[in-house]
Amino acid sequence: LIDVLHVLHRRGVDFCASFYGDPLPQDLAYAESLSRRVRELGLTSLVSFYSGVRNDATPAIYASHVVCVNLSPDGLYDKTMFEAISCETLLVASNIALRSVIDPALLFDANSVESLADALLYALNMPMEKRQGLAHKYRAFVAREHSLASLAERLRSAFMHL
């Protein structure tokens, strides 16, 4: 993702990126390598690293950003994807399980820096009206398919058929 941000910067794209979370002790060297890479690429004024936050603080963070990039591999339904789109933040992801959910231009090839750069550029340049329409559509999807109310209904239905 940091290399993608460098590509966007070289293309003259105006952005800022935020990374949240505390590395596990075994990942401290990797976290430092990310910070070092940001410095090497001259992105320090555009990329910020923040400590982890409590779950109840994440909606405000998601809502303050236009795009959430999710790098989870195919098949992993990471809850952060649904939290982000519940806050009407566009999701850019490589997970093909989302193919029927999000705009195909927001899906990228997990093995391609250019593909992710193109998806991010598409999201960042999207007209406000279209962005809002997609954001409302995605939020409705999460409410319909992944809310506690829908889970309760599925559980009720399953138990009724036992």
Steps between C-alpha positions, in 0.01 A plus 500: 500500500784740575645436155155573354487828689838585349360430151207732570734768632712476184180535296427826684198369691408703808439265796584420858507148643455377854608168645356396837606221730772385733739233374535180695842461664611258227401756233688803637780469245247482217315806633827692510580391145169652388583831667846490348351432154269801536802718582706358212222573252453855629144438617529614861274802446233278341506181707431481873526208740276492807473269797208264523169646613203360689224344292258778591740757349523336158175634349624858526831402340332318212253783448785752479655318203381467141646154443594197706748263339470139607786268413349184650536194276214339311245324714577695817198706598687749715260691728683825424362485144145503631573759767646735240212472257251528786652843558445578130870486420581353159676166512785410267583131529646202317266245657306336216225404746397867475457483122121508527502769768728787397561686176740285291727801451562498877632144488867453423739220415677412826827447314506832318611837633359665188161332543467629856621844391233507229225392743605766751517765231152401383365532856674830570383656173144372522239778483342570840151400385618158379713449813203576724273270299745210527562572868125482574468181294789333687366606839162350412674176398674474838177577687312240295762222498735552795319684778413348836134519401558291187711251699224468761245437224719232339556334838127511577422348163763229544371404846140488377601237245669270753 
